């Protein structure tokens, strides 16, 4: 089992150095490390070439984190892919723990880990709704992203089945991919923290957009249109769409953004009606079975 590590970055030379250093000291050394520079204007290239000469450095014009990750996936020479965001840091035995768990569970094609959160230089405890877990976790993935890209190791064959990161999504691209994966596959999980996830810095993508649920709705609508969901999964997706469209509608009204409020009000009514029809159909089927 050999790992290709993929690190997208943009104008984070100091943070990238920390991330690469955490890869360099892994007790289970990866077979290759790929940095995909998404149009940086700082000293990223010279830092990588001088301090980490064995790292494969790829540069692209500014096209976003999803394109950068997908570029790394396509260039990787090995089947087990490990992602690391350039502002995060692995603990030294991260890959070793994941390798051991995957070897003990050869039917699992994706593995993630617990993590420590640092916000504005202080450790914070995640709320219960952010709790990590393994197994069949599709339902837990619906409200929000519960898998961090920096914790993931995934087999290439799984991505061949479900597709890569959606390059049309400016944010929530990880939420979108984990939904597609978790609707079909069981997830291995290392409960002990294996990385530090840093937040609070001004260039975080989540700070650029209001109403992050707008992008989660897009991902859920894609899932509804394209993925082979079970009836239980379908009901859960319709319920979540009704919930999230209502939230975005209310948020748009508070901002006095009436066109957006009207758009999501229509979506809310549509998904409420679809859910009601779904439940009526199920009730009718159950009544027929009882007869």
N, C-alpha and C positions, 0 to 999 in steps of 0.2 A: 504494500500500500504506500504510494508516493503522492505527495501533495504539491499542487501548484497554488501559490498564494497570489491573490490579485488585489492590488491596492489602487483605487482611483484617487486622484488628488487634483486640487486646484488652488494655487497660491497659499500653500500651507507648509513651507519649507521646514520650519522649526518643528511643527507637529509631525510631519512626515518622518523626520529624523528619529523622533521618539518611537513612532510606530515601527519603522524598519529595525531599530535597535531591539525591540521586543520580539521581532521575528528571528533576528540573528542569534538570540540566546535560547531558542526553543530546544528543549531536551530531545524532541523528535524533530530533527532538521527537515525542512521541506526540500523537495527536489528542485524547485525553482521559485523565484519571487519575481513578480511582474508589477512594475509601477506604470500606470497609465496616466500620463499628465494631460489633463483636460484644459490645455491652453494657458498654463501658468505664465505669469509675467514676472515672477521672482527668480530666485537662484535654485529652483528645484533641480534642474538638470545637472548643474555643476555639483551640487551637494551629493546627489545620488552617485554620479560617476566618480567622485573623489573619495567618498566615505563608504560606499557600498558597491564596489566594482563588479561584483558577481550578480547584481540585480539587473534584470532585463528592463530597460527604460524605453517606453513607447510614448510618443507625443502625438496628440491630435489637436485640431482646432477646437475651440470651445463648443462642445456638443452635449454636455450634461453628464451626470454621474451614471445614468443607465447605459448610455452609449459607451462610456469608458469601461464599465464593468463588462459589458458584452464584448468589447474589443479584447479585453484580457482573457475572457473565456475562450474566444476563438483562437487566440494565440497560444494558449496554454498547451503544453505537451503531455500532460498527465490527466488521468481521469478523475481523480479526487481534487476538487476545487475548494479552496479556503479563501473567504473574503475578509478583508480588514479595511475599515475606513481610516483615512489618514489622520483623523483626530483621535483615534482610539489606540489602545495598548493591550497586547496580550500578556497574560502571565506565563512564566517560562514553561510550564508543563501542559499548556492548552492543547496542542496537537497530539501530544502523547496520550492524554486522557481520552480524546475523541477517537484516536486510532484503536485504543484498547476496547472501547465500547462498541465500535463498529465491527471489529473483528469478532467480538462475542455475539453480535447480532447481525449476521451477514445478510439478512433480508432487509435491513434498513439502509436507505440510500441518502439520507440526510440526517445531520446531527447538529444540535445547537447546545449552548451552555448557559448557565446562569452568569450574572455579571455584577460588577460594582458600579454604582453611579456616582460621578463627581459633577456637581453643578456649581459654577462660579467658584471653583477651588475648594468646595466643601463636599464631603460625602453626604449623600441623601439616601433615605430609605424609600424604595419604590412603594407605591400604594398596592393594595391587594389586587386591583384590577390589572396591574402590570405583571402579575406573577407569571413565571415561566413554568412550563411543564412539557412532558413528552407523551408519545402515543398518538391516538387519533384526536387531534386538537383543533379540527376545523371550526367547531362552534366557538372555541376560545379566540380564534383569529378574527372573527367577524367584527367585533366592536372596534378594535384597534390593532396595531402591529404588536405582536407579542414575541416576535423573533427578531433579534438584532443581526443585521448583516455581518457585523464583525465577529459574531459567535458561530457562524455557519460553516460547516463542511458539507459539500453535496457532490454526489456522483454525476458525472457528465450525462450518463444515460437518462437520468431523471429529467434534466433540462431538455434533452432531446424529445422527451415525451410532452412536457408542458410548455416549452418555450422559454425564452430568455427574459430579461428585464424589459419592461415596456418603455420604449424611448419617447413615447408621446406624453408620459406622465412626468411633470416637473418635480413632484413629490409623491410620497406614498407608493413609489414603484416597488419597494420591498413588500409592503402590505399586499399589493397586487400579486406578486410572485408567490408569496407564502400561501395565499388563498388557493391559487391554482394547484400548488403542490399538496397542501394539506387536505384538499378535497379528495385526493386520490391515494396518498401515501401516509404511513405512520412515521412518526418522527422520533429519533433517538435523542436523549437529553442527559446532559451531565449536570447534576444539581449543584455541584460546588462551583462558585464563581471562577471563571478562567480568563476574564478580561476586565479592563477598566474602560467604561464608556463615559466620555467627557461631553459636557454640554454647557450651554450658557454663553458660548462665544458668538460674536455678531454675524458670522457668515454661515450659520446653520440654515439649511434650506427651509426648515419648518418655520423660521421667523419671517420668511418673505411673503407668506400667503395667509390671508384670513380664511376662515372656514375650511380647515383641512378635510372636513367630511365631504366637501365637494369632490375631492379626488378619490376618496374612499368609495363614494357613490359610483363614480366612473368605473372603478375596479369591480364593484359588485355587479354593475350592469353588464360588464364584459363577461363576468363569470356566469351570469344568468343566460346570456346569449350563446356562449361558446363551450361551456364545460358540461360533461355528462354527470349531472348531480342526481343523487338519490332524492326520493320524495321528502325525506326528513331534512336533507340539506337545502332543498328548494324552499321549503316552508321557512327555514331559518333565514335564508337570504332575502326572501320577500319581507319578512318581519323586520330585518335589519334595514332594508331599503326604506320601508315606511318610517322607521324611527329616524334615520339619518336625514331623509328629505325634509321631515318636519323640523329637525334641528337647524338645518341650513335655511329653511324658509323663515323661521323665527329670527335667526341671526341677521338675515338680509333686511327684514322689516325694521329691526333695531337700528340698522345702518341707513335706513330710509332708501334702500336700494330696491325699489318697487319692481322693476323688471325681473331681477333675480328672484325676489320673493314670489312673484307670480309664476315663474318657471318651476320653482321647486314646490309650490302649492299644487300645481298640476301633477307633478311627479308623485307627490304624497298621496293625492287622491287616487291616482292610477294604481300605486302599490297597495294601498288599503283595499281597493276593490279586488285586485288580483289575489290578495291574501284571503279575502272573504270568499271568493269563488273557490279557491283551493281548499279551504276548510269545509265549505259546503260539499264539495265533491268527495272529500275524504269521509265526511259524516254520512253521505249517501251510500258510499261503498261499505262502510261499517254496518249501516242499517241493513243493507242487502245481505251481508255476511251473517248477521244475527237472525235474519229471517230464514 
